[in-house]
Structure formats: structure tokens, C-alpha cells
Amino acid sequence: MYVGAQSFDLLLGDVRSLKEKRSVVRPIVAELQRRFGVSVAETGGQDLHRRAEIGIAVVSGDPGHIKDVLDRCERWMAARPEVELLSARQRIHGDDD
């Protein structure tokens, strides 16, 4: 069994309140879940208006599949016009770890 984790550090556009931030982050989280079948949550920066960290997790028996899913999620996130992807970090853990 392998577990893949990825985190995105995002700069949000013209957001002036936490309520506006939620209106940007929630659809992103929902679309990642729907489109890629991954577990997703906002994992950091909850008290900052213009920054967000989103974490993704994938479980599979094939590390190549995990890498493919995480790469597709990163490309999708980078193409979002309402956010700027500042950084993305990937980790894949196996039974040996």
C-alpha cells in the first residue's frame, strides 16, 4: 500500500474577508474531490484572508498511479485563474517507510 500526499500554497486574488476566502476555497476543494477522487481539505492559513494551504491524499497499491493523480491535480490547480499557485509539495509513502 502507498499513500501520496500533496500540499498547495495558494495566494488568493482580490479577497478581503474570510467569508470571501471560503467562497473561493470551497469550490476548489469540492472540484478536486469530484474530478480526481482524492481526499482534500484546507490544511493551513485558515486565519489569513489571501493565503490558503490545501492538502490532498491518495491511497493506492501502485505508486505510479499516485504520482499520476497528484501531477494531474497540480496541473489543474496551476491553471486556476482565481488563485496563484506559490508552491506544491508531493510525498509518497510506502510500507517500507
Secondary structure, 3 states (H helix, E strand, C coil): CEEEEEEEEEEECCCCCHHHHHHHHHHHHHHHHHHHCCEEEEEECCCCCCEEEEEEEEEECCHHHHHHHHHHHHHHHHCCCCEEEEEEEEEEECCCC
